[in-house]
Amino acid sequence: MQAYGASATYDWNSAGALSGTVYVGVHARDSASVAAYNVVASAAVTVVRPSCASVTVSATPTSVAHSSSGGAHVTVTANATGCTSSALYEFWIRPASSGTWQLVQAYGTSNTYDWNSTGAAPGTVYIGVHVRDANSTAGYDAVASTPVTVT
């Protein structure tokens, strides 16, 4: 990481390092020595990446009647655990008539989403959540989804 030189310091950038223990070592030798090194030492550095360990999600109610006008409101609540700092939530929906997920609420601090079922096709609608630590640069740290039945 740094060739032999007169400086007794090294500035390590942990970008890209995974969470866990990293050992930073040094070889030292007398400037007149021809040996590869005279002494060796290392120090353990603990890398902690901001993240959330898991998320759960639930919907109330879990079943609604199909309606082309005046649908029911479904409250979706997510709860993250094990976050290094505060959690951010992003909500997605996969309609019963589609295999494609659609973003319905971008990342924010609110852990709830209010889905209005107006126009939803009968079948199982999935509502999902991505969660990430507020200091995380990951797309998400954990995901979960819950079904809502449209009859």
C-alpha positions, 0 to 999 in steps of 0.5 A: 500500500505504501513503499518504504520511506521516511514517513512513519504514517499512512492514511488508509481510506476504508472506502470499499472495505467490507464490515469486519476486522481489517489488519493494517500492518507495517514493516520497518527497517533501518535505512542502512539495512539490506534486510526485507524488514527488521520488525513487523507490527499490525493493528486491527481496525474494525470497519462498520458499514452503516446498514439495517439488519432486517425489515418487516412489513404488514398491511391493514386490512389484508383483503379489500373488495374490487372497486373501480371507484372509491376503493379502500385504503390500506395502511402499510407499515414497515419496521426496520431493526438493527440499523446503525443510525436512522432508517429510510423506507421506500415502498413498491407495489406489484399489481395482481395484473402485472409481474413488474414492481412499481415505485410508489413512495421514494426513500424517506423517514416515514415507515408507512404508506397509504395505498388506495385500491381504486381500480386494482384488479382482483387477485393478490397485490404485493406491497414491498419495502426497501430499507436502508440506513440513512448513512448507507450508500447501498440501494437497500439493506433489507427488503420485505413484502406483504400480500393484499387480496383484492376480491 
